[in-house]
Amino acid sequence: MVTFQNYRPKTMPNLSIKNVPEPMLAQLRARAKQHHRSLQGELMAILEEAVQPRKLSLEEVRQRVKGLGIQTGDESAAWVRELRDAR
């Protein structure tokens, strides 16, 4: 699987952000320093994090399953018993 971290073509396009407010630039520089990265490296890390799928917490998964109306519990226990007894 190719991820952003290991995808490096021979030539990469450039991205330019214009008119960045000074306070924001100062915050980005401080964040880069905190993570021991260059400003370019910090910006790349921020972009990579923004485009990768977010991992759900267990509670978020539970809420989504509940919202879909999927029932578990007694049914799943019965399936496990049925599979176990079939051996």
TIMI-2910 file (N, C-alpha, C, CB; in pm, 1 decimal, decimal comma, always signed):
<rs>
+----------+----------+----------+----------+----------+----------+----------+----------+----------+----------+----------+----------+------+
!      n_x !      n_y !      n_z !     ca_x !     ca_y !     ca_z !      c_x !      c_y !      c_z !     cb_x !     cb_y !     cb_z ! resn !
+----------+----------+----------+----------+----------+----------+----------+----------+----------+----------+----------+----------+------+
!    +83,9 !   -118,2 !     +0,0 !     +0,0 !     +0,0 !     +0,0 !    +88,7 !   +125,0 !     +0,0 !    -95,6 !     -0,4 !   +122,2 !  Met !
!    +57,4 !   +216,2 !    -86,8 !   +134,3 !   +339,5 !    -94,5 !    +69,7 !   +442,9 !     -2,6 !   +142,2 !   +391,9 !   -241,3 !  Val !
!   +148,5 !   +499,7 !    +85,3 !    +98,4 !   +605,8 !   +172,4 !   +168,3 !   +735,2 !   +135,5 !   +120,7 !   +571,4 !   +322,7 !  Thr !
!   +119,2 !   +843,9 !   +189,8 !   +181,6 !   +972,4 !   +162,5 !   +324,3 !   +976,7 !   +214,3 !   +100,4 !  +1084,6 !   +224,4 !  Phe !
!   +350,7 !   +905,9 !   +324,2 !   +483,2 !   +909,2 !   +383,4 !   +588,5 !   +847,5 !   +292,2 !   +482,0 !   +837,7 !   +516,2 !  Gln !
!   +552,1 !   +739,5 !   +219,3 !   +652,4 !   +674,4 !   +136,3 !   +635,7 !   +702,1 !    -12,7 !   +648,6 !   +527,4 !   +159,8 !  Asn !
!   +544,6 !   +789,6 !    -49,8 !   +525,2 !   +824,9 !   -189,2 !   +609,3 !   +947,4 !   -222,6 !   +376,1 !   +850,8 !   -219,2 !  Tyr !
!   +712,0 !   +926,8 !   -301,7 !   +799,0 !  +1036,9 !   -341,8 !   +834,4 !  +1022,8 !   -489,7 !   +927,4 !  +1040,4 !   -254,7 !  Arg !
!   +754,8 !  +1083,8 !   -579,2 !   +788,9 !  +1076,9 !   -721,0 !   +916,5 !  +1156,4 !   -748,7 !   +672,4 !  +1129,9 !   -807,5 !  Pro !
!   +971,5 !  +1138,7 !   -868,9 !  +1095,8 !  +1207,6 !   -905,1 !  +1080,2 !  +1359,2 !   -897,8 !  +1139,9 !  +1166,8 !  -1045,9 !  Lys !
!   +969,4 !  +1409,2 !   -946,1 !   +942,8 !  +1553,0 !   -935,2 !   +811,0 !  +1571,0 !   -862,3 !   +939,0 !  +1622,0 !  -1076,1 !  Thr !
!   +812,8 !  +1658,0 !   -765,3 !   +691,8 !  +1681,2 !   -687,2 !   +643,1 !  +1823,2 !   -713,0 !   +717,5 !  +1658,0 !   -535,3 !  Met !
!   +512,6 !  +1839,8 !   -721,7 !   +459,4 !  +1974,6 !   -740,7 !   +478,6 !  +2059,3 !   -615,0 !   +310,8 !  +1968,6 !   -778,1 !  Pro !
!   +480,0 !  +2187,8 !   -635,7 !   +492,5 !  +2281,9 !   -523,7 !   +356,0 !  +2338,2 !   -488,9 !   +591,0 !  +2396,4 !   -557,9 !  Asn !
!   +341,7 !  +2374,9 !   -365,1 !   +219,1 !  +2435,4 !   -315,7 !   +257,5 !  +2565,0 !   -248,1 !   +142,2 !  +2340,4 !   -218,0 !  Leu !
!   +186,6 !  +2669,9 !   -279,3 !   +219,6 !  +2800,1 !   -222,9 !    +97,8 !  +2857,8 !   -151,3 !   +268,9 !  +2896,6 !   -333,0 !  Ser !
!   +120,3 !  +2908,4 !    -32,0 !    +13,3 !  +2973,8 !    +43,8 !    +52,1 !  +3119,9 !    +57,5 !     -9,1 !  +2906,2 !   +185,2 !  Ile !
!    -32,3 !  +3206,8 !     +7,8 !     -1,6 !  +3349,4 !     +7,4 !    -77,3 !  +3421,9 !   +117,7 !    -35,0 !  +3410,9 !   -128,4 !  Lys !
!    -23,2 !  +3534,3 !   +156,8 !    -87,5 !  +3624,5 !   +252,5 !   -116,2 !  +3557,8 !   +387,7 !   -216,8 !  +3677,2 !   +193,8 !  Asn !
!    -18,9 !  +3484,7 !   +438,5 !    -33,8 !  +3421,3 !   +569,6 !    -15,6 !  +3529,6 !   +676,6 !    +70,2 !  +3303,6 !   +589,0 !  Val !
!   -111,9 !  +3544,3 !   +766,9 !    -97,9 !  +3645,2 !   +872,1 !    +23,7 !  +3614,9 !   +961,2 !   -226,8 !  +3651,7 !   +957,6 !  Pro !
!    +93,9 !  +3718,1 !  +1002,2 !   +213,8 !  +3702,1 !  +1087,0 !   +188,4 !  +3619,8 !  +1212,5 !   +266,7 !  +3837,8 !  +1127,1 !  Glu !
!    +77,9 !  +3643,4 !  +1285,5 !    +54,7 !  +3562,3 !  +1406,4 !    +43,5 !  +3412,6 !  +1374,4 !    -73,1 !  +3609,4 !  +1477,4 !  Pro !
!    -21,2 !  +3379,0 !  +1262,6 !    -34,8 !  +3239,6 !  +1223,4 !   +101,5 !  +3180,9 !  +1186,1 !   -133,0 !  +3226,2 !  +1106,0 !  Met !
!   +180,5 !  +3257,0 !  +1114,9 !   +314,4 !  +3212,3 !  +1077,5 !   +400,2 !  +3188,3 !  +1201,8 !   +381,6 !  +3315,6 !   +985,6 !  Leu !
!   +387,7 !  +3276,4 !  +1299,4 !   +462,4 !  +3260,2 !  +1424,4 !   +418,8 !  +3132,8 !  +1496,7 !   +442,5 !  +3383,1 !  +1515,8 !  Ala !
!   +288,8 !  +3103,8 !  +1496,2 !   +238,5 !  +2981,6 !  +1560,2 !   +289,1 !  +2857,2 !  +1487,6 !    +84,5 !  +2981,9 !  +1563,5 !  Gln !
!   +291,4 !  +2862,9 !  +1355,1 !   +341,3 !  +2749,1 !  +1278,0 !   +489,8 !  +2725,8 !  +1303,3 !   +316,5 !  +2771,2 !  +1128,9 !  Leu !
!   +566,8 !  +2833,8 !  +1310,3 !   +709,8 !  +2820,5 !  +1339,3 !   +731,8 !  +2761,8 !  +1479,1 !   +780,0 !  +2957,5 !  +1327,5 !  Arg !
!   +652,2 !  +2806,1 !  +1575,5 !   +664,2 !  +2753,4 !  +1711,7 !   +627,0 !  +2605,2 !  +1715,7 !   +574,6 !  +2833,4 !  +1808,7 !  Ala !
!   +523,2 !  +2569,4 !  +1642,9 !   +481,2 !  +2428,8 !  +1636,5 !   +590,1 !  +2342,9 !  +1571,0 !   +348,1 !  +2415,3 !  +1558,2 !  Arg !
!   +651,0 !  +2394,4 !  +1465,0 !   +759,5 !  +2321,9 !  +1398,4 !   +876,7 !  +2302,2 !  +1493,3 !   +805,4 !  +2396,9 !  +1272,3 !  Ala !
!   +910,0 !  +2405,7 !  +1565,5 !  +1021,1 !  +2395,9 !  +1661,3 !   +989,8 !  +2293,5 !  +1770,0 !  +1050,2 !  +2533,7 !  +1725,1 !  Lys !
!   +866,2 !  +2294,7 !  +1819,3 !   +823,3 !  +2200,3 !  +1923,3 !   +835,4 !  +2055,6 !  +1875,5 !   +678,4 !  +2229,6 !  +1965,4 !  Gln !
!   +809,0 !  +2032,2 !  +1747,4 !   +815,6 !  +1897,0 !  +1691,3 !   +951,9 !  +1866,1 !  +1628,2 !   +706,1 !  +1879,0 !  +1587,3 !  His !
!  +1047,7 !  +1956,9 !  +1645,7 !  +1183,3 !  +1939,0 !  +1592,6 !  +1181,7 !  +1919,2 !  +1441,0 !  +1251,4 !  +1819,2 !  +1660,2 !  His !
!  +1103,6 !  +2002,8 !  +1373,2 !  +1093,3 !  +1995,4 !  +1227,8 !  +1116,5 !  +2133,7 !  +1169,5 !   +955,2 !  +1939,5 !  +1184,1 !  Arg !
!  +1147,9 !  +2133,8 !  +1042,1 !  +1152,6 !  +2260,2 !   +969,9 !  +1009,0 !  +2307,0 !   +947,7 !  +1229,5 !  +2245,8 !   +833,9 !  Ser !
!   +992,0 !  +2431,0 !   +908,8 !   +857,9 !  +2481,8 !   +879,3 !   +796,5 !  +2399,7 !   +766,5 !   +862,4 !  +2632,6 !   +841,3 !  Leu !
!   +876,0 !  +2369,9 !   +663,1 !   +829,1 !  +2287,7 !   +551,7 !   +784,7 !  +2149,8 !   +600,2 !   +939,1 !  +2273,5 !   +445,8 !  Gln !
!   +864,8 !  +2088,6 !   +687,3 !   +830,7 !  +1956,7 !   +741,3 !   +704,1 !  +1960,5 !   +824,2 !   +944,7 !  +1903,2 !   +825,2 !  Gly !
!   +686,1 !  +2066,3 !   +901,2 !   +565,1 !  +2080,0 !   +983,3 !   +441,6 !  +2097,1 !   +896,2 !   +578,3 !  +2199,1 !  +1079,1 !  Glu !
!   +453,2 !  +2179,4 !   +792,9 !   +340,3 !  +2199,0 !   +701,8 !   +304,1 !  +2069,0 !   +631,7 !   +372,8 !  +2307,2 !   +598,3 !  Leu !
!   +404,4 !  +1990,7 !   +591,9 !   +377,9 !  +1861,5 !   +527,0 !   +309,0 !  +1766,7 !   +624,8 !   +509,7 !  +1798,3 !   +474,5 !  Met !
!   +352,4 !  +1764,6 !   +750,3 !   +289,6 !  +1679,0 !   +851,3 !   +143,5 !  +1718,3 !   +872,6 !   +366,8 !  +1687,4 !   +984,4 !  Ala !
!   +116,4 !  +1848,1 !   +875,7 !    -21,1 !  +1896,3 !   +893,0 !   -107,1 !  +1853,6 !   +774,8 !    -23,8 !  +2050,3 !   +908,4 !  Ile !
!    -55,0 !  +1867,5 !   +653,5 !   -130,1 !  +1828,0 !   +534,0 !   -153,9 !  +1677,2 !   +531,0 !    -55,6 !  +1871,9 !   +407,1 !  Leu !
!    -52,5 !  +1597,5 !   +564,3 !    -68,9 !  +1452,6 !   +565,9 !   -175,6 !  +1409,8 !   +665,4 !    +63,2 !  +1384,8 !   +599,1 !  Glu !
!   -174,8 !  +1471,2 !   +782,2 !   -274,9 !  +1438,7 !   +884,7 !   -415,3 !  +1476,8 !   +837,7 !   -242,0 !  +1510,9 !  +1017,3 !  Glu !
!   -425,4 !  +1587,3 !   +765,1 !   -555,8 !  +1636,5 !   +721,3 !   -619,5 !  +1548,3 !   +614,5 !   -542,4 !  +1777,0 !   +668,8 !  Ala !
!   -539,5 !  +1482,1 !   +530,8 !   -597,0 !  +1404,7 !   +420,9 !   -608,3 !  +1255,8 !   +451,1 !   -514,6 !  +1423,9 !   +297,3 !  Val !
!   -547,5 !  +1208,2 !   +559,1 !   -558,1 !  +1066,7 !   +593,9 !   -688,9 !  +1041,5 !   +666,2 !   -438,8 !  +1022,0 !   +680,9 !  Gln !
!   -745,9 !   +922,4 !   +644,6 !   -869,1 !   +890,1 !   +717,2 !   -844,0 !   +890,3 !   +868,0 !   -924,2 !   +752,9 !   +672,2 !  Pro !
!   -937,5 !   +946,3 !   +940,2 !   -925,5 !   +953,9 !  +1085,6 !   -968,2 !   +821,5 !  +1146,7 !  -1010,4 !  +1070,3 !  +1142,4 !  Arg !
!   -893,4 !   +777,1 !  +1246,9 !   -928,9 !   +655,6 !  +1318,5 !  -1037,2 !   +688,6 !  +1420,7 !   -804,4 !   +592,7 !  +1387,4 !  Lys !
!  -1138,8 !   +604,5 !  +1423,5 !  -1249,9 !   +626,4 !  +1516,3 !  -1218,3 !   +566,9 !  +1652,7 !  -1379,6 !   +565,6 !  +1460,8 !  Leu !
!  -1267,5 !   +633,3 !  +1755,5 !  -1255,1 !   +578,1 !  +1890,4 !  -1360,1 !   +468,5 !  +1906,6 !  -1272,4 !   +689,6 !  +2000,0 !  Ser !
!  -1344,0 !   +387,5 !  +2007,9 !  -1439,3 !   +281,1 !  +2035,6 !  -1578,9 !   +338,1 !  +2059,0 !  -1394,3 !   +199,4 !  +2156,8 !  Leu !
!  -1586,6 !   +451,0 !  +2126,9 !  -1716,5 !   +514,5 !  +2153,8 !  -1780,2 !   +563,6 !  +2023,7 !  -1699,9 !   +632,6 !  +2253,0 !  Glu !
!  -1699,8 !   +619,1 !  +1932,7 !  -1754,3 !   +665,0 !  +1804,4 !  -1808,4 !   +547,4 !  +1722,9 !  -1646,3 !   +740,0 !  +1723,8 !  Glu !
!  -1738,4 !   +434,4 !  +1725,3 !  -1785,3 !   +315,2 !  +1654,8 !  -1916,9 !   +268,0 !  +1716,0 !  -1678,9 !   +202,3 !  +1660,1 !  Val !
!  -1923,1 !   +265,8 !  +1849,1 !  -2045,2 !   +223,7 !  +1918,3 !  -2163,2 !   +311,6 !  +1878,8 !  -2025,0 !   +227,9 !  +2070,5 !  Arg !
!  -2140,3 !   +442,3 !  +1874,5 !  -2247,3 !   +535,2 !  +1838,3 !  -2293,3 !   +514,5 !  +1693,9 !  -2200,7 !   +679,6 !  +1858,0 !  Gln !
!  -2199,1 !   +489,8 !  +1603,6 !  -2236,2 !   +466,0 !  +1463,7 !  -2315,9 !   +337,2 !  +1447,1 !  -2111,6 !   +460,7 !  +1376,5 !  Arg !
!  -2272,7 !   +231,9 !  +1516,0 !  -2345,1 !   +104,8 !  +1510,0 !  -2485,5 !   +123,1 !  +1566,6 !  -2269,0 !     -6,0 !  +1587,7 !  Val !
!  -2496,1 !   +193,0 !  +1677,7 !  -2626,1 !   +220,3 !  +1739,8 !  -2714,5 !   +299,8 !  +1644,3 !  -2608,1 !   +297,2 !  +1872,8 !  Lys !
!  -2655,8 !   +398,5 !  +1576,7 !  -2731,3 !   +480,7 !  +1482,4 !  -2781,2 !   +402,8 !  +1362,0 !  -2646,6 !   +595,0 !  +1435,7 !  Gly !
!  -2709,9 !   +297,4 !  +1324,4 !  -2751,5 !   +213,7 !  +1212,4 !  -2859,7 !   +114,0 !  +1251,6 !  -2632,4 !   +139,9 !  +1156,0 !  Leu !
!  -2882,3 !   +102,0 !  +1382,1 !  -2985,7 !    +10,5 !  +1429,6 !  -2941,9 !   -134,8 !  +1429,9 !  -3108,2 !    +24,7 !  +1345,6 !  Gly !
!  -2812,3 !   -160,1 !  +1425,7 !  -2761,7 !   -296,6 !  +1428,1 !  -2772,7 !   -350,4 !  +1570,2 !  -2614,8 !   -303,1 !  +1377,1 !  Ile !
!  -2833,9 !   -465,9 !  +1581,1 !  -2852,8 !   -528,2 !  +1711,6 !  -2747,3 !   -636,1 !  +1732,8 !  -2994,8 !   -587,9 !  +1724,0 !  Gln !
!  -2689,4 !   -638,6 !  +1849,3 !  -2595,8 !   -744,1 !  +1886,4 !  -2641,3 !   -798,2 !  +2020,4 !  -2447,3 !   -691,8 !  +1892,6 !  Thr !
!  -2558,9 !   -869,3 !  +2089,1 !  -2597,0 !   -919,6 !  +2220,4 !  -2643,6 !  -1062,6 !  +2212,3 !  -2705,2 !   -833,4 !  +2281,3 !  Gly !
!  -2774,2 !  -1084,6 !  +2234,6 !  -2828,1 !  -1220,2 !  +2236,5 !  -2804,8 !  -1292,9 !  +2104,3 !  -2976,5 !  -1216,6 !  +2267,7 !  Asp !
!  -2824,8 !  -1222,7 !  +1991,6 !  -2804,4 !  -1284,7 !  +1861,1 !  -2660,6 !  -1331,5 !  +1844,1 !  -2841,2 !  -1187,2 !  +1749,7 !  Glu !
!  -2565,7 !  -1245,7 !  +1877,0 !  -2425,6 !  -1282,5 !  +1857,9 !  -2386,7 !  -1397,1 !  +1950,3 !  -2334,5 !  -1161,9 !  +1882,4 !  Ser !
!  -2436,4 !  -1397,6 !  +2072,2 !  -2407,1 !  -1507,2 !  +2164,2 !  -2463,6 !  -1637,9 !  +2109,2 !  -2465,1 !  -1477,9 !  +2304,8 !  Ala !
!  -2582,8 !  -1633,8 !  +2051,6 !  -2643,9 !  -1754,3 !  +1994,5 !  -2561,7 !  -1803,7 !  +1875,4 !  -2790,2 !  -1726,2 !  +1951,1 !  Ala !
!  -2511,5 !  -1712,6 !  +1793,6 !  -2427,8 !  -1751,6 !  +1678,8 !  -2299,8 !  -1819,7 !  +1726,6 !  -2393,0 !  -1628,0 !  +1591,9 !  Trp !
!  -2237,7 !  -1763,6 !  +1827,9 !  -2114,8 !  -1822,4 !  +1880,2 !  -2143,2 !  -1962,1 !  +1934,5 !  -2053,7 !  -1732,8 !  +1990,4 !  Val !
!  -2252,5 !  -1978,7 !  +2007,3 !  -2289,4 !  -2111,2 !  +2060,8 !  -2314,1 !  -2210,1 !  +1946,4 !  -2416,1 !  -2100,6 !  +2150,8 !  Arg !
!  -2386,0 !  -2164,2 !  +1844,1 !  -2417,8 !  -2249,4 !  +1730,7 !  -2289,6 !  -2293,6 !  +1658,3 !  -2511,8 !  -2175,7 !  +1633,5 !  Glu !
!  -2197,3 !  -2201,9 !  +1636,8 !  -2071,6 !  -2236,1 !  +1570,9 !  -1988,3 !  -2330,9 !  +1657,9 !  -1991,6 !  -2108,6 !  +1539,1 !  Leu !
!  -1985,7 !  -2304,2 !  +1786,3 !  -1909,7 !  -2388,1 !  +1879,0 !  -1968,1 !  -2528,9 !  +1884,0 !  -1908,7 !  -2325,9 !  +2019,9 !  Arg !
!  -2100,0 !  -2540,3 !  +1890,1 !  -2164,7 !  -2671,1 !  +1899,6 !  -2156,0 !  -2749,8 !  +1768,8 !  -2310,1 !  -2654,0 !  +1939,4 !  Asp !
!  -2134,8 !  -2680,4 !  +1658,3 !  -2125,5 !  -2747,3 !  +1528,0 !  -1992,2 !  -2819,6 !  +1510,5 !  -2144,2 !  -2646,0 !  +1415,4 !  Ala !
!  -1895,6 !  -2793,2 !  +1596,0 !  -1763,0 !  -2857,6 !  +1583,3 !  -1766,7 !  -3000,4 !  +1618,0 !  -1662,1 !  -2790,4 !  +1669,1 !  Arg !
+----------+----------+----------+----------+----------+----------+----------+----------+----------+----------+----------+----------+------+
</rs>
